[in-house]
Amino acid sequence: DGMGTLVETLANTPGVNLRTGHAAGELVRERDGWQATAATPHGQRTVSACHVIVATPAPAAAALVNPLDKELAELLRGIGYNGVTVVHAGMARDAVGHPLDGSGFLAPKGESAALTGNLWMSALFPDRAPPGKVLLTSYLGGARAPQVADWDDARLVDEALGTLRPLMDLTADPEMVRIDRHCEALPAYHGAYQARMQAITARLQHIPGLHLEANYRGGVSVRDRLACGHAVADRILGAQRWPSVERKRCEETAKSGAKAAYSLESMNAAME
């Protein structure tokens, strides 16, 4: 469920070969591409490829590229992260006075010291709660309140419910609570961040076939990651002189005389 649905759909796509339980340990440049070595439950495994996409958090990416480019590794190590703690509260529907006629809300700093937002998961996705129940997911911490990472479970629940009760007219305690702690959830887009990204891009120009694509570049939302993934795939396909799936689809649409839903060129330009 959740984000796993996206991964499972991708894994079931023809042509995609997903291998789990592999821990990348080394990247080596070869004359015609790359060699990647990983530790697996069955021992060390090495594969060769023309292109490598590193989609790990910045610290892990820094460790992988350090033997290749120490300046690039240092730029990656300089990216900070903010932790986020997620409190899931399962409630009886009649214990929530709010109509839940939306998707949730974001909380400005002036209104909440620790809670940054709340999503009404069962309103967004009906299968997230049994009949007669609702699922409310609160997000706490981030750059606003880094101390939240040190709070115990009881304090987290008290803070979340204390903020939600007057806003959503809660009349009972949750029937279910689950807490997820993400120590390095969001890269800190602040300070001279754009200059750092430009420097990373400049270093990558000297390492053909290596692509860094993670939420510290191009945005943290699911849409951002999908757009960036599309863009890097199109660049790789273009470099290999292979037609991308999207370009082929547009060409077939044009031949059939139908109106294309979007312009691939304008889409690529917007995502570059």
Residue, then its C-alpha position, 0 to 999 in steps of 0.5 A: d500500500g502507499m508508496g509501495t504501490l508505485v514501486e510494485t507497478l514499476a517492478n511489474t512493468p515489462g523490461v524492468n528488472l528489480r532486485t532487492g536486498h542489494a547494497a551498492g558498495e562500489l562504482v568503477r569507470e570503465r572504458d565504455g561505461w560503468q561497473a557497479t558492485a553490490a553486496t547481496p544475500h548470495g554474495q557479491r554481485t557485479v554488473s556493467a552498464c553504459h549509464v548509472i543512476v544513483a538515487t540514494p540520499a546524498p550521504a550514500a551518494a557521496a560515499l559511492v562517488n568519492p573515489l571518482d570525484k572527491e570534489l563532487a563527494e564533498l558537495l554532496r556531503g554538504i547537503g543537510y537533511n531535516g527529520v520528520t516524524v509521522v503520527h498515524a491515528g486511527m479514529a472512529r468516524d463519529a469521534v471526528g466532528h470535522p466533515l473531512d471534505g478535503s485532503g488535509f491541511l498545512a499548518p503555518k509556523g505561527e499556528s503550530a510549533a511542531l506540527t507541520g500538517n495533517l493528511w486525511m488518508s482515508a479521505l484520499f484513499p478509501d481503503r486506508a481505513p475500515p468502514g466507520k473508521v478514519l485515518l489521520t496522519s500528522y507530520l511533525g518536526g522538519a526544519r521548524a522543530p528539529q527537537v521533535a526527533d528526540w521526543d518519546d512516543a507519548r509526547l508525539v501523540d500528545e502534541a499531534l492530538g493537542t493540535l488536532r482536537p480543537l481544529m477537527d473537533l475530536t471527541a475521543d482518543p485514537e483506537m490505533v496509533r502508529i509512529d514512523r520516524h524518518c531521520e533524514a526525510l527532507p533535504a534542507y533547501h536553504g542557504a547557497y543551495q542553488a549554487r551547490m546544485q550548479a556546482i554538482t551539475a558542473r562536476l557531473q559534466h566531466i563524468p559521462g554516464l553518471h546521473l544523480e537523481a534524488n530528492y536533493r535535486g529538483g524537488v521532494s514531491v512525488r510529482d517532482r521525482l516522476a518528472c525528474g525520472h522522466a527527464v533523465a531517462d529521456r536524456i539517456l535514451g537520447a544519448q544512446r540514439w534510442p527513441s524514448v517511449e514518449r517521443k514514439r507515442c507522440e510520433e504515432t499520435a501525429k501519424s494517426g491525425a489525433k491531437a497530442a495531449y502535450s508537447l514532449e519538447s515543451m515538457n522536456a524543456a520544462m523539466e530540464 
